[in-house]
């Protein structure tokens, strides 16, 4: 089955530093990947859609200069949290669609728990 | 835009009993409805999905039903086991947007 790998699984950083999270599709190519944020005991909130070879599309209220997304290849998208603050602490999850069209299954990575001290 | 409501938020059942989780959606253009299981500290895993041209789909102990007229769909788990304990999310995918709108989640506890 389709596998999405996310790294790191946990990261602790100091306020003001930047953190990069990688999302890879291991056995399929993904022209589009999605980045979600999940607060404790809450649902998944879509942050942005990452498009291979073009700019990411951000959801309303998500600062694109704070959450930099790069999708340089068909199997890798990265999310960089810049100048992190404690309120950025959260569970970040990436996903990728295996196949074309909106009726293709979305497969998720195992998430990255970011703690900003 | 699409809105997905999910009930109940928590559900406790005895091992061996059935569990039912219900979701309603607002956009009649939605045509794909997946269900995800999320265990603590992990990403959501797809467990079953249904497309709008089908009314019911079953995979062993898990089934999903869809009522397009009423705009609701349900997850049914029979013969529940302790390892079914997790948070379950429904989602709706709206044609043309490629986005999933998730429900608020149901925390299922299967008591041994």
Boltz contact constraints between the chains, C-beta under 6 A:
constraints:
  - contact:
      token1: [A, 43]
      token2: [B, 102]
      max_distance: 6.0
  - contact:
      token1: [A, 43]
      token2: [B, 104]
      max_distance: 6.0
  - contact:
      token1: [A, 43]
      token2: [B, 105]
      max_distance: 6.0
  - contact:
      token1: [A, 44]
      token2: [B, 102]
      max_distance: 6.0
  - contact:
      token1: [A, 93]
      token2: [B, 43]
      max_distance: 6.0
  - contact:
      token1: [A, 102]
      token2: [B, 93]
      max_distance: 6.0
  - contact:
      token1: [A, 102]
      token2: [B, 98]
      max_distance: 6.0
  - contact:
      token1: [A, 103]
      token2: [B, 32]
      max_distance: 6.0
  - contact:
      token1: [A, 105]
      token2: [B, 46]
      max_distance: 6.0
  - contact:
      token1: [A, 106]
      token2: [B, 100]
      max_distance: 6.0
  - contact:
      token1: [A, 108]
      token2: [B, 43]
      max_distance: 6.0
  - contact:
      token1: [A, 108]
      token2: [B, 44]
      max_distance: 6.0
  - contact:
      token1: [A, 109]
      token2: [B, 43]
      max_distance: 6.0
  - contact:
      token1: [A, 110]
      token2: [B, 42]
      max_distance: 6.0
  - contact:
      token1: [A, 110]
      token2: [B, 43]
      max_distance: 6.0
  - contact:
      token1: [A, 111]
      token2: [B, 43]
      max_distance: 6.0
